[in-house]
Amino acid sequence: MAALFLVILGIASRILAHTPQFTAILAVAMFGGMYLSRRQALIVPVALMIITDAILGFHDTMAFTWGSMLAISAIGLWLKERKSFLGVLAGSLASSILFFVVTNFGAWLSPLYPHTWQGLTECYILAIPFFKSTLVSTVAYSLVLYAGYEWLLKRSQGTALARLL
């Protein structure tokens, strides 16, 4: 049930009109690692990316994007036994930086930029405005998902809802 909710949230946040790069996808990947089984934690972000890329259009840097999503799920898996507000905050920051570094390196490898130090620098500089949106959205969605889920777990102890969570 939680896996389906995460896929739907990720798809909606990526497809619906919004500020560029202000999505829940990184938070979904990290949260999935923290709360889903290992298998689901790796399937959810890939399923999310396959579905949304099929709608938005496949691109040359998919390996970097999808690989980043799996690495972010691994951050969530590492946080599974270390759940805390600060852990989620640090994981959100690490996830955003990882996504920025890996996906923009992939963009630099594409024909968009010269394969020089100057081209790499230009690629990262031009991506900074998108990084700001990625960072803010990842922190916000991660903290809301974490706090909301933990609150729901505590409030639903001993109920039928608890078994679904």
Residue pairs with C-beta under 8 A, 6 or more apart in sequence:
1 164
1 165
2 35
2 36
2 149
2 165
3 32
3 36
3 40
3 43
3 44
6 28
6 31
6 32
6 36
6 44
6 48
7 28
7 44
7 47
7 48
7 51
9 24
9 28
10 23
10 24
10 25
10 28
10 44
10 45
10 48
10 52
11 48
11 51
11 52
13 23
13 24
13 25
13 141
14 23
14 24
14 25
14 48
14 52
14 56
15 52
15 55
15 56
19 133
20 130
20 133
21 130
21 131
21 133
21 134
21 137
22 133
22 134
22 136
22 137
23 137
23 141
24 137
24 141
24 145
25 45
25 48
25 49
25 52
25 69
26 69
26 72
26 92
26 95
26 96
26 99
26 134
26 137
26 138
26 141
26 142
27 92
27 95
27 137
27 138
27 140
27 141
27 142
27 145
28 44
28 45
28 48
28 141
28 145
29 44
29 45
29 48
29 69
29 70
29 72
29 73
29 76
29 95
30 72
30 73
30 75
30 76
30 79
30 88
30 91
30 92
30 95
30 138
30 142
31 76
31 142
31 145
31 146
31 149
32 40
32 41
32 44
32 45
32 73
32 76
33 41
33 72
33 73
33 74
33 75
33 76
33 77
33 78
33 79
33 80
34 76
34 77
34 79
34 80
34 83
34 88
34 146
35 76
35 80
35 149
36 44
38 77
41 73
41 76
41 77
42 70
42 73
44 73
45 66
45 69
45 70
45 72
45 73
46 66
46 69
46 70
48 69
49 62
49 65
49 66
49 69
53 59
53 62
59 65
60 106
60 110
61 103
61 106
61 107
61 109
61 110
63 106
64 102
64 103
64 105
64 106
64 107
65 103
65 106
67 102
68 98
68 99
68 102
68 103
71 98
71 102
72 95
72 98
72 99
75 91
75 94
75 95
75 98
76 91
79 87
79 88
79 91
83 146
83 150
85 143
85 146
85 147
88 142
88 143
88 146
89 139
89 142
89 143
91 142
92 135
92 138
92 139
92 142
92 143
93 135
93 139
95 138
95 142
96 131
96 134
96 135
96 138
96 139
99 134
100 124
100 127
100 130
100 131
100 134
104 123
104 124
104 127
105 120
105 123
107 113
107 123
107 127
108 115
108 119
108 120
108 123
108 124
109 115
112 123
113 119
113 120
113 122
113 123
149 165
152 161
152 165
153 162
153 165
156 162
156 165
